[in-house]
Amino acid sequence: MDLNTAFSKRYAEARVRFLEAVASAGMALRSHAHPLKGRDGEDLAMDVALDGPSDAACLLIVSSACHGVEGFCGSGVQVYAARDAEWRAKCRAAGVAVLYVHGLNPYGFSFLRRTTHENVDLNRNFQDFSQPLSHNTAYAELHPLLLPAEWPPTLENRAAIAAYMTEHGVARFQSAVSQGQYAFADGMFFGGTAPTWSNHTLREVLQTYGRSARRIAWIDVHTGLGPSGVGERIFACRDEPQALARARAWWGSGGATPITSFYDGTSNSARLTGLMWGAIHDECPQAEYTGIAMEYGTLPILEMIEALRAVHWLQLNPQAPPAQRDAIDRQTQDAFYVDTDVWRAQVIVQARQALFQAVDGLTGD
């Protein structure tokens, strides 16, 4: 398949390509309509397609756009897989059903934003909101610096952030910014104060499609961390030795990048809170669960954080001049999607390997 027919540059185009691919494959499709329209007035939805029997004992979930703008990569993976005859034959022969969840956060996907329409980082939103939430004191210290009154930031602002990194280190800076916070509703990496639309909708999807499964695997596609084009396989389960051993046995062989974990500090990701995969344990408690986030690198971490600061400033300043808005939108998309054939090929080769490995893992002893 031509890679350029799998990947898209706008949400509406990506959605059409996904819907056409699953229709051609004869998959069962259900669309969950989002309450808002997209940036071009288009309909938004979390589209869910099942390839295989609804009562399969083994289920593989492949999801995209947890962080909206990152969906251009994940959508391409899903469209390619839906049209990949060898891959689909592998699943049928193994008796594995595949659930494609396209556009977990369709609003962010359409508007080139990482957050939902509630300004929530979906992958920090899966909390028990009836209990006290963690307080990110380091973020609280940085919040006024991260989102200055004007953009680009002043030299004084840049110097203050540089001084923080000099004192605490880049890793501490990354962790403070990205681990998740629940005190600043207008801030970065805000986890929310209640479940978002995407949270509620995904839980409904898991209840509908996951309750019959004995074993569930999940590959959630992300972009933005690590070396460009390298698909880091980040352990996405509870901190349990058995789950880590399964993940490493399934996905850590065959020349693949090793399974990393933020629990032990081997991942490019900081240790995070309120992660989406936790919903599996709530909605499909009968299933043995094993999952990874496929995190494809794009830019160095400090450039990535700078792009995120810019787009977040733009959300808080919608009166910005059109030229500045357009420039920040381009910067955001470029930060999460590398528009080259080489990068797209790297994405598909690594994703395809992980998909085949997941089926072997699900059906192995």
Beta strands, then each sheet from edge to edge (+ up, - down):
strand 1: 28-37
strand 2: 43-51
strand 3: 58-63
strand 4: 96-102
strand 5: 215-228
strand 6: 231-235
strand 7: 259-260
strand 8: 288-297
sheet 1: 1+ 2- 4+ 3+ 5+ 8+ 6- 7-
end
